[in-house]
Amino acid sequence: MTSRLGYALGFLICLGLLGFALYLQHVEHQEPCPLCILQRVAFTAMMVVFAVAALHGPARRGAIAYSSVIFIIAGLGATVAGRQVWLQMLPANLVPACGPGLDYMLERFPLSQALQKIFAGSGECAEAGWRFLGLTIAGWSLVWLVALALFALYVAWRARPHRASIYRD
């Protein structure tokens, strides 16, 4: 598989996952909490990097750079998803109280304070309404973020070497 094809596949997977998130929100009425929105930001950022990398079609060094960026973004997203999965597993009496929405926090608080409140989680982040094969939306998000991070590393590993390294004097 060429790096171009691999990155295009990563782009399509992210696009499909974001499309499914919008379906769950607008058709199934599963409103996203602040942590869900941050996970969407991670998928969107990965999708953009996958798209740029697919258009570029880099050789090994470029593929390593693109895949490293995707891996870091996926790691940040997985941290957020892991936090939400943890919140969803808490007993009801330990779940934090519901807080204000993401828009309100970003408008009223400095970014650092808003991010602290978001990562603390709230009751709405602990809700686990939709499930598939026993996993919640956050659980599936965590699975896909890890899978895409590993896939990006695989694409970089399989990328063709630079032309200069093919020819020897």
N, C-alpha and C positions, 0 to 999 in steps of 0.2 A: 504494500500500500504506500502510495506517495504521501508526503507530508500535506500536500494540497488537498488530497482526498480525505485524509484523516481529520484535518482541521475543518473541512466542509461538513463532515459527519458530526463533529463536535458542535458546530454551529447549528445544524439541523436538530440535534438532540436538545440543545438549550432552547431553541425556538419552540419545539414541541412541548417542552416542559412549561415554558412561560405561557404558551397557548392553553395548556391544560389548567394552569393556575387561574387564568382569566375565565375559563369555563366554570371552574369550581366557584369562583367569586360571583359571576354574573348569572349563571344558570342554576347552580346548586345553592346559591346564597350563603357561601362560606366566606364571610368577611375576613380579610387578612388582619392579623394583629401587627404591632410594630416589628416583632421579630420575623414574622412572615415577609413583611415588606423588605427588610434587610436581606433576607435570603433571595428575594426576587432581584434585588440590586446586584447581588453576587452572580446570579445566573445571567443577568443582562450584561454585566461587565465581561463575564467569560464569553458570552455569545459574540460580543464586539471583538474581543481578541481573537477568538476562533475565526471570525469572518475576515479580519485583516490578515491573519496568517494564511488562510485559504487563498485569498487573492494574491498574496506574495509568493506562496509556494516555496518556502525557504529550504536551503540545504541544512546540514546538521547544526552548525553554530546558530543560525537564525531560528531553527526549530527549538533548540535548547532555550533560547531567550524567550520565545513565545510561550513555550510550555512551562517555563519557570513562572512567568507572570500568571498564567492560568492556574498553576498549582497553588500559588500564593492566594489568589482570589478565592479558589475553591476551599483552601484551608480556613480562610476567614469566614466564608459562608458556612462551612461545616462546624466551626466553633459556635456560630449563632444557632444553627440547627440543633447541635448537641445540647446547647443551653435550653432550647425550647423542649426538646425531648425529655430532658431532666425535669423541667417544670411540669410537664404532663404526667410524669411518673410520681410526683409528690402526692402524699395523702392530702385529702381535701382540706384538712385543718392546717396544713403547712403552706398552702398556696397563697402567694401574696395577693393583697387586695387589688381590684381592678384600678388601673390608672388612667390618665388622660390619653387621648389618641396621639399618634405620631405627629400629625400636623400641628396640634396644639403645643406639644413639647418643643418642637423645632422653632415655633414662633415665639414662645414665651421664655425659653431658657437658652443660655449659651450652649453651643454645640457640645462641649465636654460634659456639661451637666445633663443635657438631653440624652446623650449616649449612655451615661451612667444609669439614668432612669430606665432607658430601653433595655439595657442588658440585665438590669435587676429583674425584669419581667413583671408581668402582672397577671391577674386572674384570667384575663382574656387570652393570654399566651399559653396558659395551662389547659385551655379547653381543647378537647380532641374529638371533634364532631365526626369528620369523615375518616373512614378507615378502609384500607384495602390489604388483604392478606395479613391482617393484624397490625399493620403499621399505620400511623397517623400521617398527615401531610408532612409534618416536620420530620418524621422518621424516614419517609420516602425522599424528602429533600436531602437529608443527611446521606442516604445511600447513593443518590445521584451525584452529589457533590464529591464524595470520595471516589466514585467510579469515574467521573470526568477528570478528576485530578490524576488518577492513575492512567487513564487513557491518554491524556496530554503527555505524560512522561513516556508512554509507549510510542506515541507518534514521533517524539523527538529522538528516541532511541533507534527507531526504524528509518529515520530520515537519511537521505543519501549524503555521503561525505561531500565536502567542497571539491570542486574540480581540481584545484591546485594539489590536493593530496592524492589524486589518482595518478598523475603523471610524475614519474621519478626520473631524475637525470642519470 
